């Protein structure tokens, strides 16, 4: 925008299109509260088949999402905010490797590696795994 304000858009998979409120799957997901996405592993809140297909932003595949948009001024203040249901068709899908190879990228932390080892050995709490 002419005044230096930029729109920032964050797109989150619209789980409500696939998981009925109050269902067993909804209650399990509520108990887990979040998914873990790290370069070396993914510990999804929902079953892998759902999390890695219908709720993933595959290149060129239309997906339901909730879009959170904020108008951010040059000094970082917010001048407007919107939330809207949207359908996205992601133009390009990058692997973690491709993202980390970009200029200025930092290597994964040692805590990331420790969590990956714990998950591979099945040592995460049961509520974090399917």
C-alpha positions as CSV (number, residue, x, y, z in Angstrom):
1,X,0.0,0.0,0.0
2,X,1.1,3.6,-0.6
3,X,1.5,4.3,3.2
4,X,3.9,1.3,3.7
5,X,1.2,-1.0,5.1
6,X,1.5,-4.6,4.0
7,X,-1.1,-7.4,4.3
8,X,0.1,-10.5,6.1
9,X,-1.9,-13.7,5.4
10,X,-1.7,-16.9,7.4
11,X,-3.6,-19.9,6.1
12,X,-4.5,-22.8,8.4
13,X,-6.3,-25.9,7.3
14,X,-10.0,-25.8,8.0
15,X,-10.3,-29.0,10.0
16,X,-14.1,-28.4,10.5
17,X,-14.6,-29.5,6.9
18,X,-13.4,-33.0,7.8
19,X,-13.9,-33.4,11.6
20,X,-17.4,-33.1,13.1
21,X,-17.6,-31.0,16.3
22,X,-18.0,-33.3,19.3
23,X,-17.0,-36.5,17.4
24,X,-14.5,-39.0,18.8
25,X,-11.9,-37.6,16.5
26,X,-12.6,-34.1,17.6
27,X,-12.3,-35.1,21.3
28,X,-9.0,-36.8,20.7
29,X,-7.6,-33.8,18.7
30,X,-8.8,-31.5,21.5
31,X,-6.9,-33.6,24.1
32,X,-3.7,-33.5,22.0
33,X,-4.2,-29.7,21.3
34,X,-1.6,-29.4,18.6
35,X,0.6,-31.0,16.0
36,X,4.4,-30.9,16.1
37,X,6.1,-30.0,12.8
38,X,9.9,-30.2,12.8
39,X,12.4,-30.7,10.0
40,X,13.0,-34.3,11.0
41,X,9.5,-35.4,12.1
42,X,5.8,-34.7,12.3
43,X,3.7,-35.8,15.3
44,X,0.2,-34.9,14.0
45,X,-2.8,-34.1,16.2
46,X,-5.1,-35.9,13.7
47,X,-4.6,-39.3,12.0
48,X,-1.7,-39.3,9.5
49,X,-4.0,-40.2,6.6
50,X,-6.1,-37.1,7.2
51,X,-3.2,-34.8,8.3
52,X,-1.1,-35.7,5.3
53,X,-3.8,-35.6,2.6
54,X,-7.0,-33.7,3.0
55,X,-5.5,-31.2,5.4
56,X,-2.2,-30.6,3.6
57,X,-1.6,-27.8,1.2
58,X,-0.4,-29.9,-1.7
59,X,0.9,-28.1,-4.8
60,X,-1.9,-27.4,-7.2
61,X,-4.6,-29.1,-5.0
62,X,-7.5,-27.0,-3.8
63,X,-7.9,-27.1,0.0
64,X,-10.2,-25.6,2.5
65,X,-8.6,-23.2,4.9
66,X,-9.2,-20.4,7.4
67,X,-7.2,-17.3,6.4
68,X,-6.1,-14.8,9.0
69,X,-5.2,-11.5,7.4
70,X,-3.6,-8.5,9.1
71,X,-2.7,-5.1,7.8
72,X,0.7,-4.3,9.3
73,X,2.2,-0.8,9.1
74,X,5.9,0.0,8.8
75,X,6.2,0.4,12.6
76,X,4.6,-3.0,13.1
77,X,1.2,-1.9,14.3
78,X,-2.0,-3.5,13.1
79,X,-4.5,-1.3,11.3
80,X,-7.0,-4.0,10.2
81,X,-7.6,-7.7,10.8
82,X,-9.8,-10.3,9.0
83,X,-10.7,-14.0,9.3
84,X,-12.3,-15.7,6.4
85,X,-13.0,-19.2,5.2
86,X,-11.1,-19.7,2.0
87,X,-10.1,-22.3,-0.6
88,X,-6.4,-22.3,-1.4
89,X,-4.5,-23.8,-4.3
90,X,-0.9,-23.7,-3.2
91,X,1.4,-22.7,-6.1
92,X,4.5,-24.6,-4.9
93,X,5.2,-27.2,-2.3
94,X,8.7,-27.1,-0.7
95,X,10.4,-29.7,1.4
96,X,12.1,-28.8,4.7
97,X,15.4,-29.4,2.8
98,X,14.5,-26.9,0.1
99,X,13.5,-24.3,2.6
100,X,16.7,-24.8,4.7
101,X,18.9,-24.5,1.6
102,X,17.6,-21.0,0.9
103,X,20.1,-18.1,1.5
104,X,20.4,-17.2,5.2
105,X,18.7,-20.4,6.5
106,X,19.9,-21.8,9.9
107,X,20.5,-25.5,10.6
108,X,18.1,-27.4,12.8
109,X,18.7,-27.0,16.6
110,X,19.9,-29.8,18.9
111,X,16.5,-29.9,20.6
112,X,15.0,-30.7,17.3
113,X,17.3,-33.6,16.9
114,X,16.6,-34.8,20.4
115,X,12.9,-34.8,19.8
116,X,13.3,-36.6,16.5
117,X,15.3,-39.4,18.3
118,X,12.7,-39.6,21.1
119,X,9.9,-40.0,18.5
120,X,11.7,-42.6,16.5
121,X,12.2,-44.7,19.6
122,X,8.5,-44.4,20.6
123,X,9.3,-42.4,23.7
124,X,6.8,-39.6,23.2
125,X,3.8,-39.7,25.5
126,X,1.0,-41.9,24.0
127,X,-1.3,-38.8,23.6
128,X,1.2,-37.4,21.1
129,X,1.1,-40.5,18.8
130,X,-1.4,-42.4,16.7
